[in-house]
Amino acid sequence: TGMNQGLQAAQGQYLMQLNPDTKILPGAIDQLIRYMDGHPEIGICGPKVLNRDGSFQKQCRRGEPRPLAMISYFLRLSSLFPNSKLLGGYLLEYEDEDATIEVDALSGSCMLIRREVVEEIGYLDEQFFAYQEDTDICSRARQAGWKVYYYPEAEIIHYGGQGGSRVEPYRSIIEWHRSYWLYYKKHLANDYFFLINWLYYLLMVVKLGLALFINFLRQERYAGPKRG
């Protein structure tokens, strides 16, 4: 992919994965580099990510997308009970957004990766089209003994909405669900009894169907009445 080509062409001790629809706030990269320089055990580090209105983008630091965490996320239980570690395991809503913490995964909108990490585990897995490739590389780094950290002293703005979700909404929806299925199969399925796995896969299929149907209704609504 283009992102892998860019990472492979980069020189230096650190590689940066950065989405084009972002704005790096002053000093952010220098702060990430200084923090990683002082903590050689950290393989990947990410900043605090803000929406265009300045609000916190919760997806910038995440836990593993395990079954209970994802069910809670889909049903918005984690938002209803933001202090619950049991229900908030995916978006870590019980954690202070201004606290530096070790996490399972970071947002691919901006990640600083130590060169030794990709030399050891490889680059982004191109099986993932546009989603969960960030969670995958963080998982592989952790499995290799590296730490993954969220460092909110560095900040960026992620505008979002500039990619496939607007241009090809159906493909974007399908790829989003496929990426979660692929990640689960690759990293988590061996941790669970087969019945749990099949329930998770069924959940993703049902959610995909609902998402496609809702998107269809939205498209019809925005299209307006057809002329006879």
NUZADO-258694 format. One line per 8 residues: number of its first residue (from 1); for each residue x negated, y, z negated of N, C-alpha, C. Coordinates in Angstrom, 2 decimals. Layout:
BEGIN
NUM = X Y Z X Y Z X Y Z  ... $
// end
This chain:
BEGIN
1 = -0.83 -1.19 0.00 0.00 0.00 0.00 -0.87 1.24 0.00  -0.22 2.39 0.23 -0.96 3.64 0.23 -1.59 3.93 -1.12  -0.89 3.60 -2.21 -1.43 3.84 -3.54 -2.68 3.01 -3.77  -2.66 1.74 -3.37 -3.84 0.90 -3.52 -4.99 1.41 -2.67  -4.70 1.87 -1.47 -5.75 2.41 -0.62 -6.41 3.62 -1.27  -5.59 4.47 -1.88 -6.13 5.63 -2.56 -6.98 5.25 -3.76  -6.50 4.28 -4.55 -7.27 3.84 -5.72 -8.59 3.21 -5.31  -8.57 2.42 -4.24 -9.79 1.75 -3.79 -10.80 2.73 -3.21 $
9 = -10.31 3.83 -2.66 -11.22 4.83 -2.08 -11.79 5.77 -3.13  -11.17 5.81 -4.30 -11.59 6.76 -5.33 -12.96 6.41 -5.89  -13.71 7.43 -6.29 -15.02 7.27 -6.90 -14.94 7.71 -8.35  -15.90 7.29 -9.14 -15.97 7.77 -10.52 -15.56 6.73 -11.53  -15.65 7.11 -12.80 -15.39 6.20 -13.91 -13.91 5.91 -14.08  -13.07 6.89 -13.69 -11.63 6.76 -13.87 -10.90 6.89 -12.53  -9.79 6.17 -12.42 -8.92 6.26 -11.26 -7.57 6.79 -11.73  -6.96 7.65 -10.91 -5.66 8.19 -11.31 -4.58 7.77 -10.33 $
17 = -3.54 7.14 -10.87 -2.33 6.89 -10.09 -1.40 8.07 -10.33  -1.01 8.76 -9.25 -0.22 9.98 -9.40 0.81 10.06 -8.28  2.07 10.23 -8.64 3.12 10.39 -7.64 3.03 11.77 -6.99  3.45 11.87 -5.72 3.42 13.17 -5.04 4.44 14.16 -5.58  5.49 13.67 -6.24 6.53 14.57 -6.76 6.26 14.95 -8.21  5.01 15.27 -8.51 4.61 15.65 -9.86 3.86 16.97 -9.84  3.82 17.61 -10.99 3.01 18.81 -11.20 2.19 18.59 -12.47  0.88 18.64 -12.32 -0.01 18.45 -13.47 -0.13 19.77 -14.21 $
25 = 0.23 19.79 -15.47 0.14 21.01 -16.26 -1.31 21.26 -16.67  -1.67 22.51 -16.92 -3.08 22.88 -17.16 -3.75 22.02 -18.23  -4.93 21.51 -17.88 -5.74 20.75 -18.81 -5.36 19.31 -19.01  -4.30 18.85 -18.37 -3.79 17.50 -18.64 -4.80 16.41 -18.30  -5.41 16.49 -17.13 -6.35 15.44 -16.73 -7.58 15.45 -17.63  -8.09 16.65 -17.93 -9.25 16.75 -18.82 -8.95 16.15 -20.19  -7.74 16.39 -20.68 -7.36 15.84 -21.99 -7.29 14.32 -21.96  -6.75 13.75 -20.89 -6.70 12.29 -20.76 -8.10 11.70 -20.71 $
33 = -8.98 12.34 -19.93 -10.35 11.84 -19.80 -11.07 11.91 -21.13  -10.94 13.03 -21.84 -11.62 13.16 -23.14 -11.12 12.11 -24.13  -9.82 11.87 -24.11 -9.28 10.87 -25.04 -9.80 9.48 -24.71  -9.84 9.14 -23.44 -10.34 7.81 -23.06 -11.84 7.70 -23.27  -12.57 8.80 -23.07 -14.01 8.79 -23.36 -14.27 8.45 -24.82  -13.39 8.94 -25.70 -13.56 8.69 -27.13 -13.01 7.37 -27.60  -12.32 6.65 -26.72 -11.70 5.37 -27.09 -11.96 4.35 -25.97  -13.15 3.76 -25.96 -13.53 2.86 -24.86 -12.68 1.59 -24.78 $
41 = -11.90 1.31 -25.83 -11.04 0.12 -25.79 -9.78 0.35 -24.97  -9.49 1.61 -24.64 -8.29 1.94 -23.87 -8.59 1.77 -22.38  -7.80 0.94 -21.73 -7.99 0.71 -20.30 -7.12 1.60 -19.43  -5.91 1.93 -19.93 -4.98 2.77 -19.18 -4.34 3.75 -20.15  -4.24 5.01 -19.72 -3.67 6.04 -20.58 -2.73 6.91 -19.74  -1.63 7.31 -20.34 -0.66 8.13 -19.61 -0.23 9.33 -20.43  0.17 10.41 -19.75 0.57 11.64 -20.42 2.05 11.63 -20.81  2.45 12.67 -21.49 3.86 12.95 -21.71 4.43 13.47 -20.40 $
49 = 5.53 12.89 -19.96 6.13 13.27 -18.68 7.43 14.02 -18.94  7.57 15.16 -18.29 8.74 16.01 -18.45 9.58 16.02 -17.19  10.88 16.15 -17.35 11.77 16.40 -16.21 11.62 17.84 -15.76  12.22 18.16 -14.63 12.10 19.52 -14.09 12.67 20.57 -15.03  13.60 20.19 -15.91 14.18 21.15 -16.86 13.41 21.21 -18.17  12.30 20.49 -18.25 11.47 20.51 -19.45 11.81 19.46 -20.47  12.87 18.69 -20.25 13.23 17.63 -21.19 12.30 16.43 -21.02  12.26 15.60 -22.04 11.36 14.45 -22.07 11.87 13.34 -21.16 $
57 = 11.00 12.80 -20.33 11.35 11.69 -19.44 11.03 10.38 -20.17  12.06 9.75 -20.70 11.88 8.62 -21.61 11.15 7.45 -20.98  11.26 7.32 -19.66 10.66 6.16 -19.00 9.14 6.22 -18.93  8.53 7.29 -19.42 7.08 7.43 -19.26 6.29 6.54 -20.20  6.93 5.95 -21.21 6.26 5.00 -22.11 7.30 3.95 -22.46  6.91 2.69 -22.31 7.92 1.64 -22.40 7.39 0.41 -23.13  8.35 -0.38 -23.57 8.04 -1.71 -24.07 8.25 -2.72 -22.94  8.02 -3.98 -23.26 8.26 -5.04 -22.26 9.75 -5.12 -21.95 $
65 = 10.11 -5.35 -20.68 11.52 -5.50 -20.32 12.06 -6.89 -20.66  12.09 -7.18 -21.95 12.58 -8.48 -22.41 14.11 -8.50 -22.44  14.73 -9.69 -22.48 16.18 -9.78 -22.33 16.98 -8.88 -23.27  16.74 -8.94 -24.58 17.52 -8.14 -25.51 17.31 -6.65 -25.26  16.06 -6.26 -25.01 15.75 -4.86 -24.75 16.46 -4.36 -23.50  16.53 -5.19 -22.46 17.15 -4.76 -21.21 18.67 -4.74 -21.33  19.25 -5.70 -22.03 20.70 -5.68 -22.24 21.09 -4.41 -23.00  20.31 -4.09 -24.03 20.55 -2.87 -24.80 20.41 -1.63 -23.93 $
73 = 19.41 -1.65 -23.05 19.18 -0.52 -22.14 20.33 -0.37 -21.16  20.75 -1.47 -20.55 21.84 -1.42 -19.56 23.15 -0.96 -20.19  23.42 -1.41 -21.41 24.66 -1.05 -22.10 24.55 0.27 -22.87  23.37 0.89 -22.79 23.09 2.17 -23.45 23.19 2.07 -24.97  23.00 0.88 -25.51 23.01 0.72 -26.96 21.82 1.41 -27.60  20.69 1.43 -26.86 19.49 2.08 -27.41 19.70 3.57 -27.58  20.53 4.18 -26.72 20.84 5.60 -26.87 21.82 5.85 -28.00  22.74 4.89 -28.20 23.70 5.02 -29.30 23.04 4.83 -30.66 $
81 = 22.00 3.98 -30.68 21.28 3.71 -31.93 19.79 3.96 -31.72  19.41 5.24 -31.56 18.03 5.57 -31.17 16.97 5.21 -32.21  17.36 4.99 -33.45 16.39 4.64 -34.49 16.20 3.14 -34.66  16.89 2.36 -33.84 16.83 0.90 -33.97 15.67 0.33 -33.16  14.73 -0.31 -33.85 13.63 -0.97 -33.15 14.13 -2.22 -32.42  15.17 -2.84 -32.96 15.72 -4.04 -32.34 16.33 -3.73 -30.98  17.09 -2.63 -30.90 17.80 -2.29 -29.67 17.00 -1.35 -28.77  16.03 -0.66 -29.33 15.29 0.33 -28.55 13.94 -0.13 -28.06 $
89 = 13.79 -1.43 -27.86 12.49 -1.97 -27.51 11.99 -1.64 -26.12  12.86 -1.15 -25.24 12.41 -0.86 -23.88 11.90 0.57 -23.75  12.74 1.56 -24.05 12.33 2.96 -23.91 11.73 3.53 -25.19  11.63 2.72 -26.22 10.96 3.14 -27.47 11.53 4.44 -28.01  12.85 4.55 -27.98 13.48 5.80 -28.40 13.33 6.08 -29.89  12.96 5.07 -30.66 12.73 5.26 -32.10 11.37 5.91 -32.38  10.51 6.01 -31.37 9.20 6.62 -31.55 9.26 8.12 -31.27  8.43 8.89 -31.97 8.32 10.33 -31.76 7.69 10.58 -30.40 $
97 = 8.33 11.38 -29.57 7.80 11.65 -28.23 6.48 12.41 -28.26  6.12 13.00 -29.40 4.87 13.75 -29.52 3.80 12.97 -30.29  4.03 11.68 -30.50 3.06 10.84 -31.21 2.24 10.03 -30.23  0.94 10.00 -30.44 0.06 9.16 -29.64 0.21 7.72 -30.13  0.60 6.82 -29.24 0.87 5.44 -29.65 0.39 4.45 -28.58  0.11 3.24 -29.04 -0.15 2.14 -28.13 1.19 1.62 -27.62  1.28 1.34 -26.32 2.53 0.90 -25.71 2.27 -0.30 -24.81  3.35 -0.90 -24.34 3.22 -2.00 -23.39 3.02 -1.50 -21.97 $
105 = 3.67 -0.39 -21.63 3.63 0.09 -20.25 3.80 1.59 -20.18  3.35 2.15 -19.06 3.43 3.58 -18.79 4.10 3.80 -17.45  4.51 5.03 -17.22 5.10 5.37 -15.93 4.02 5.53 -14.87  4.26 4.93 -13.70 3.33 5.07 -12.58 3.32 6.45 -11.98  4.17 7.35 -12.47 4.12 8.73 -11.98 2.78 9.37 -12.30  2.14 8.92 -13.39 0.80 9.41 -13.73 0.15 8.46 -14.73  -0.92 7.80 -14.31 -1.68 6.93 -15.20 -3.16 7.11 -14.89  -3.97 7.20 -15.93 -5.42 7.22 -15.76 -5.93 5.83 -16.10 $
113 = -6.64 5.23 -15.16 -7.07 3.84 -15.28 -8.59 3.78 -15.28  -9.15 3.11 -16.25 -10.60 2.94 -16.30 -11.04 2.02 -15.15  -12.11 2.40 -14.49 -12.56 1.62 -13.33 -12.81 0.16 -13.68  -13.37 -0.09 -14.85 -13.65 -1.47 -15.25 -12.40 -2.33 -15.28  -11.26 -1.70 -15.51 -10.00 -2.45 -15.56 -9.69 -3.06 -14.20  -9.70 -2.25 -13.15 -9.36 -2.78 -11.82 -10.46 -3.69 -11.30  -11.69 -3.47 -11.73 -12.76 -4.39 -11.34 -12.53 -5.77 -11.95  -11.88 -5.79 -13.11 -11.62 -7.05 -13.80 -10.33 -7.72 -13.37 $
121 = -9.25 -6.93 -13.22 -7.93 -7.53 -12.99 -7.37 -7.27 -11.59  -8.02 -6.41 -10.81 -7.51 -6.08 -9.49 -6.62 -4.84 -9.52  -6.13 -4.49 -8.35 -5.34 -3.27 -8.20 -3.84 -3.58 -8.37  -3.00 -2.70 -7.87 -1.55 -2.88 -7.99 -1.10 -4.12 -7.22  -0.19 -4.87 -7.79 0.36 -6.05 -7.13 1.35 -5.60 -6.06  1.04 -5.89 -4.81 1.86 -5.39 -3.70 3.13 -6.20 -3.49  3.38 -7.20 -4.34 4.69 -7.85 -4.32 5.79 -6.90 -4.78  5.38 -5.91 -5.61 6.33 -4.92 -6.11 6.38 -3.78 -5.11 $
129 = 7.56 -3.54 -4.54 7.68 -2.55 -3.48 7.54 -1.13 -4.00  8.32 -0.76 -5.01 8.29 0.62 -5.49 8.54 0.75 -6.99  8.81 -0.36 -7.65 9.14 -0.32 -9.07 8.42 -1.43 -9.81  8.12 -1.19 -11.08 7.52 -2.17 -11.99 6.08 -2.53 -11.65  5.50 -1.95 -10.61 4.08 -2.17 -10.36 3.25 -1.54 -11.48  3.78 -0.47 -12.09 3.09 0.16 -13.21 3.13 -0.74 -14.44  4.29 -1.31 -14.74 4.41 -2.23 -15.87 3.54 -3.45 -15.66  3.47 -3.92 -14.43 2.68 -5.11 -14.11 1.19 -4.88 -14.35 $
137 = 0.65 -3.77 -13.88 -0.79 -3.54 -14.06 -1.11 -3.30 -15.53  -0.19 -2.66 -16.26 -0.38 -2.48 -17.70 -0.38 -3.83 -18.41  0.52 -4.71 -18.01 0.60 -6.04 -18.61 -0.67 -6.83 -18.35  -1.15 -6.79 -17.12 -2.37 -7.52 -16.79 -3.58 -6.96 -17.54  -3.61 -5.64 -17.72 -4.70 -5.03 -18.48 -4.66 -5.49 -19.94  -3.46 -5.53 -20.53 -3.33 -5.97 -21.92 -3.72 -7.43 -22.07  -3.33 -8.25 -21.09 -3.68 -9.66 -21.13 -5.20 -9.86 -21.06  -5.88 -8.92 -20.43 -7.34 -8.99 -20.32 -8.05 -8.38 -21.53 $
145 = -7.26 -7.89 -22.51 -7.86 -7.38 -23.73 -7.95 -5.87 -23.84  -7.50 -5.15 -22.81 -7.52 -3.69 -22.85 -6.28 -3.17 -23.57  -6.39 -1.95 -24.09 -5.24 -1.29 -24.72 -4.63 -0.28 -23.76  -3.33 -0.07 -23.89 -2.59 0.89 -23.07 -2.01 1.94 -24.03  -2.30 3.21 -23.75 -1.89 4.27 -24.68 -1.11 5.38 -24.00  -0.15 5.89 -24.76 0.61 7.09 -24.41 -0.01 8.25 -25.17  -0.42 9.30 -24.43 -1.13 10.43 -25.04 -0.40 11.73 -24.69  0.49 12.21 -25.57 1.36 13.34 -25.25 0.70 14.71 -25.28 $
153 = -0.57 14.77 -25.72 -1.27 16.06 -25.66 -1.43 16.52 -24.21  -1.49 15.56 -23.30 -1.51 15.85 -21.86 -0.09 15.78 -21.33  0.29 16.72 -20.48 1.66 16.77 -19.97 1.69 16.99 -18.47  2.67 16.37 -17.82 2.95 16.63 -16.41 4.46 16.78 -16.24  4.86 17.34 -15.12 6.27 17.39 -14.74 6.49 16.41 -13.59  7.49 15.56 -13.74 7.85 14.62 -12.67 9.21 15.02 -12.14  9.23 15.54 -10.92 10.48 16.07 -10.38 11.45 14.97 -10.00  10.95 13.86 -9.47 11.81 12.73 -9.14 12.79 13.05 -8.03 $
161 = 13.52 12.02 -7.61 14.55 12.20 -6.60 14.02 12.57 -5.23  12.72 12.35 -5.00 12.13 12.74 -3.74 11.79 11.52 -2.88  12.17 10.35 -3.38 11.76 9.14 -2.68 12.93 8.37 -2.12  12.81 7.01 -2.21 13.77 6.14 -1.55 15.19 6.25 -2.06  15.38 6.69 -3.32 16.73 6.71 -3.86 17.63 7.67 -3.10  17.06 8.71 -2.49 17.85 9.63 -1.69 17.88 9.21 -0.22  16.74 8.72 0.26 16.64 8.43 1.68 17.32 7.11 2.03  17.05 6.07 1.25 17.60 4.74 1.50 18.19 4.20 0.20 $
169 = 19.34 4.69 -0.22 19.86 4.33 -1.54 20.08 2.84 -1.74  20.58 2.15 -0.72 20.86 0.72 -0.90 19.56 -0.06 -1.07  18.57 0.26 -0.25 17.29 -0.43 -0.39 16.66 -0.14 -1.75  16.76 1.12 -2.19 16.20 1.50 -3.48 16.84 0.70 -4.61  18.15 0.55 -4.57 18.87 -0.21 -5.60 18.43 -1.68 -5.59  18.37 -2.26 -4.41 17.97 -3.67 -4.29 16.54 -3.87 -4.78  15.62 -2.99 -4.37 14.22 -3.14 -4.77 14.04 -2.94 -6.27  14.83 -2.04 -6.85 14.73 -1.83 -8.30 15.06 -3.13 -9.03 $
177 = 16.15 -3.75 -8.67 16.55 -4.98 -9.34 15.60 -6.14 -9.01  15.14 -6.20 -7.77 14.20 -7.26 -7.38 12.91 -7.16 -8.19  12.45 -5.93 -8.43 11.19 -5.74 -9.14 11.30 -6.22 -10.59  12.46 -5.97 -11.21 12.64 -6.45 -12.58 12.72 -7.97 -12.62  13.40 -8.56 -11.65 13.46 -10.02 -11.56 12.05 -10.60 -11.36  11.28 -9.98 -10.46 9.93 -10.46 -10.16 9.02 -10.33 -11.38  9.11 -9.19 -12.06 8.26 -9.01 -13.24 8.60 -10.04 -14.31  9.88 -10.25 -14.54 10.31 -11.22 -15.55 9.79 -12.62 -15.21 $
185 = 9.95 -13.00 -13.96 9.52 -14.33 -13.52 8.00 -14.49 -13.67  7.27 -13.42 -13.38 5.81 -13.47 -13.41 5.25 -13.46 -14.82  5.83 -12.65 -15.71 5.21 -12.40 -17.01 5.97 -12.93 -18.22  7.29 -13.08 -18.13 8.07 -13.33 -19.33 8.82 -14.66 -19.35  9.11 -15.23 -18.20 9.98 -16.41 -18.14 9.43 -17.57 -18.97  8.12 -17.72 -19.03 7.53 -18.83 -19.78 7.70 -18.68 -21.29  8.11 -17.50 -21.73 8.30 -17.26 -23.17 9.67 -17.72 -23.66  10.56 -18.09 -22.73 11.94 -18.35 -23.12 12.44 -19.70 -22.59 $
193 = 13.42 -20.22 -23.29 14.13 -21.43 -22.88 14.84 -21.15 -21.56  14.98 -22.17 -20.71 15.49 -21.96 -19.35 16.87 -21.32 -19.35  17.71 -21.60 -20.37 19.05 -21.02 -20.40 18.98 -19.50 -20.55  18.06 -19.02 -21.38 17.87 -17.57 -21.53 17.43 -16.96 -20.21  16.54 -17.66 -19.52 16.07 -17.15 -18.23 17.21 -17.03 -17.22  18.03 -18.06 -17.14 19.13 -18.03 -16.18 20.17 -16.97 -16.54  20.37 -16.75 -17.83 21.28 -15.68 -18.25 20.72 -14.32 -17.85  19.41 -14.17 -17.97 18.78 -12.91 -17.56 18.92 -12.70 -16.05 $
201 = 18.65 -13.75 -15.28 18.79 -13.64 -13.82 20.23 -13.32 -13.43  21.18 -13.97 -14.11 22.60 -13.71 -13.84 22.95 -12.26 -14.16  22.43 -11.77 -15.27 22.66 -10.37 -15.64 22.17 -9.43 -14.55  20.99 -9.71 -14.00 20.44 -8.84 -12.97 21.27 -8.89 -11.69  21.79 -10.08 -11.35 22.64 -10.21 -10.16 23.94 -9.43 -10.34  24.55 -9.58 -11.51 25.80 -8.85 -11.79 25.55 -7.35 -11.77  24.47 -6.91 -12.40 24.17 -5.48 -12.42 23.88 -4.96 -11.02  23.18 -5.75 -10.21 22.92 -5.35 -8.82 24.23 -5.17 -8.07 $
209 = 25.15 -6.12 -8.21 26.43 -6.01 -7.53 27.20 -4.77 -7.96  27.20 -4.48 -9.26 27.89 -3.29 -9.76 27.23 -2.01 -9.23  25.90 -2.00 -9.22 25.19 -0.81 -8.75 25.46 -0.54 -7.27  25.49 -1.59 -6.46 25.78 -1.43 -5.03 27.21 -0.96 -4.82  28.14 -1.51 -5.60 29.54 -1.11 -5.46 29.74 0.34 -5.87  29.14 0.74 -6.98 29.25 2.14 -7.43 28.63 3.08 -6.41  27.49 2.69 -5.85 26.86 3.53 -4.83 27.74 3.66 -3.59  28.40 2.55 -3.21 29.31 2.59 -2.06 30.45 3.57 -2.31 $
217 = 31.02 3.54 -3.51 32.10 4.46 -3.84 31.63 5.90 -3.80  30.42 6.14 -4.27 29.88 7.50 -4.24 29.67 7.98 -2.81  29.17 7.08 -1.97 28.94 7.45 -0.58 30.25 7.80 0.10  31.29 7.00 -0.18 32.60 7.26 0.41 33.16 8.59 -0.08  32.95 8.88 -1.34 33.46 10.12 -1.92 32.79 11.33 -1.28  31.45 11.27 -1.16 30.73 12.41 -0.60 30.98 12.57 0.89  31.29 11.45 1.55 31.54 11.53 2.99 32.83 12.29 3.29  33.77 12.26 2.34 35.03 12.98 2.53 35.96 12.23 3.45 $
225 = 37.14 12.78 3.69 38.11 12.11 4.56 37.62 12.05 6.00  37.88 10.93 6.64 37.47 10.76 8.03 38.51 11.36 8.97  38.00 11.91 10.05 38.91 12.49 11.04 39.52 11.40 11.91  40.80 11.57 12.21 41.47 10.59 13.05 41.31 10.89 14.52 $
// end
